[in-house]
């Protein structure tokens, strides 16, 4: 719980810092005009922008680079629903490439690297037993390195289609929230340029929707954390019980040899 709160506080603090920095820079430079020019430049590409954007997102996913900025940018450039869909396609595409690399090309090297982490060691047999449940929970968890987990999934026996389906479902709430935030940025840009004049009720609707999405994501993260902690505890108990059984099995052999 504390870790989730800390992550949320850090993310909100980062957004606040970005907002303050934006206000400061807007007094020195024409930041609003620059953002508007960037948005228009991306939109001039037409359908190509909607094709290359998820490709860029997938590359960041494969290279283990943070994709939060691109998720926000998807909402900013393409609107809420198209931005959400584009970010989801890019994320699942990157997960599919990582899965393929892990399962075929660099299996042994990745296995040596990934299984040094105790949490990942506990998740691997859990994925083998529970399958889609662990994939869904690990993707919902706000602190888990989801791009790295895509490589771990390829080391297990889970089917590709099943894995990609639950990766998409698990990533959907977070990507929707990021796209929503980008859409709010687009709205703020239109307000700053005088192109939009919403009523007071519209402000409440947009902010209320964002708050509702954030609360739902927090609650899902808490549930995921509890269940993943339970999985790790069960894994530790299983290891300790196996160690104890091996110790008890070895004792009679040792005694027999000493009598002989």
N, C-alpha and C positions, 0 to 999 in steps of 0.2 A: 504493500500500500504506500509506504513511504517513498519507494523508488518511483512509483507512478506519479505521485504528487510532485516529486522533485523534477521529473521529466516534464510534466505539464507546466510547472512554474518556470522552468528554464525556457521552454518553448514560448510561453506567453511573455516572459521577460525579453526574449530575443525579438519577438514581434514589436514589443513596446520600444525597444532600442531602435529598431528599423524605422518605426513611425517617427520617433523624435529626430533621428538622423535625416529622414526625409524632409521634415519641417525645417530643419536647420539648413540643409542644402538648397531647399526651394527659395530661401531668402538670398542665397548667393548666386545660384544658377537657375536657369529656366527648366527645372526638373520636369514639370508638368508637360511642357512642350516636347521635351526629349522623349518622355514615355509615350506621348501621343504619336510622335514620329516613328518610334519603334513598333508600336501597335499597327500603324498604317502600313509600315514596310512588310510586316509579317502577313497582314491581310492581303497585300498585293499578290502574294504567291498563290492565292486561291486554294484550290484543292491540294496543291503540292505542300502547302504549310501543314495541312492536316495529315499528310503522309509522312513528311520528314520529322515532324515533332515527336510522334511515338517512337520513331527510329532512334532519335537522339536520347529519348527517355530510356529505351531498352539498352543502349550503349552504357549509360550511366549506371544502370542496374547491374550489368555484367561486370563492369569495372569497379563495383562496390563504392560508387560515388553517391553522395546524398541526393535524392531526387525530390525533396520537399519543395525546393524553389521551382522546379519544372512543373510540379503538380499545381502550385499556386499560379504559375504562368499559364497553364492550360486554361484555367478558369478566367484569367485576365484577358487572354487573347481570343478564346473561342466561346466564352460564356459558360454557364453552369453545366448544362447537360452535355453539350458537345465536348467541353473541356474535361468533364468527368470521364466520358467515354474514351477520349483520346489518351488520357493519362492511364486509364485501366488497360487499354490495348498495349500501350508501351510497357507497362509494368509486367503484364502477363507474357508479353513477347520476350522481355529480358529474362524472366523466370524460366521460360522454355529453353532459351539458349544456355543459361547457366546449368539447367538440369541435363541437357544434352552433353555439355562439356564434362560435367562431373561423371556421368554414367559411361561415357565412351572414351573421350580423349585423355583426360587427366585423372582417372579414377584413383590410381594408387598414390600419386603425389598428393592429391586433395585429401585422401583418407588419412594420410600421415599428418597433414597440417591441421585439418579440422578437428580431429579426435583428440587433440591436446587439450581442448577446452572441456571441463567437466560437465557443463550444462549441455553441450552438444553431444557428449558421450551418453548422457542420460536420455537425450531426445531420440537418438538413433534407434535403440530397441523399442522405445515407446511408439515411434512411427511405424515400426514393423508390426506391432501388436494392434494399435488403435487406428492407424492409417489416417483417414481424413480428419478425425477429431483433433489430433495433435497439429496437423498442418493448419487447420482453421484457427486454433487457439494461438499458435505461435505467430501467425500473420496478424491477428487482432492485437497482440501484446505491443504496446507502444515503445517498449525498450528493446525488443528483440531486433537484431540486425537481419531484417528480412531478406536482403540481397544475398547475404552469406548463407542463410538457411536454404535458399534455392539450390545451392551446391550440395548441401547436406542431403536434401531429398533425393538427389540423383544417386547417392551412395546406398540407398535402401532399395527394397524390392517393390515399392509402391508403383502402381501403373501411372504412366505419363498423363493420361487423360484425367484420371482421378485427382492427381496432384495439381494440375493446372486449374481444374474446376474450383477446388477449395482454396487455392491461392487467390483466385479472382474474387471469390466470395469474402475471404478474410481481409483482402486489401480494400474492398469497396467502401466501407465506412470512412476510413482515413482519407482515401483519395477524394471522396465526396466532400469532406470537410475542407480539405486544401483547395479544391476547385471552388467551393463556396466562398472561401476567403479571397481567392483571386477575382471572383465575380464582384465582391464588395470593393476590391481595389479598382476594378473597371468602373463601377458606379461612382466611386470617389473621384476618379479622373474626369468623368463626364460632368460631375458637379463643379469641379475646379475650373473646367473650361466653359461652364455655363450652358452645356448642352442638355442638361437634365434638370427638371424642377419637380422632384417628387413631393407628394403630400406627406404630412407627419405620420399618418398611418402606415405608409410604405416603409418609412425608417424602422418602425416597430416590427413590421413583418420581416424585413431582412435581418435585423439584429436578433429577433426572436428565433428565426429559423437557424441562424448560426449557433446561438446558444443551445438550442435543442439538439442539434447535430453533435456539438462538443460534449454535452452531458451524456448522450447515448454512447459516444465513443469511449468516454471515461468509464462508464459502467461496464461496457464490454471488456475493456482492458483489465478491470478489477476481477471480473469473472475468469478471464483467461489466466491471470496471474495466479489465482487460487488453484485452478486445475493443473497448471503447469508445475506449481510447487508440489502438489500432491503426486504428480507423476515422478518428479525427481526424488521425493521421499521414498516412494515405492521402489524405485530403482536402487537407492542406497540400501534399503532393507533387504532386497533380493541379493545384492552383492554380499552383504554381511552374513546372510543366512547360508549362502553358498560357501563362503569362507569357513564358517563354523562347521558345516557338514563335511567339508574336506578335512578339517582338523580332526573331527571325531573319527572319520574313516581311516585316517593315517595312524591313529593311536594303537589299535590292535596289532597292526603290522609291526610297529615299533616294539611293542611288548613281546610279540612272538619271537622277534629276532633277538631280543635280549635274553629270553629264556633259552633259546637254542644255543 
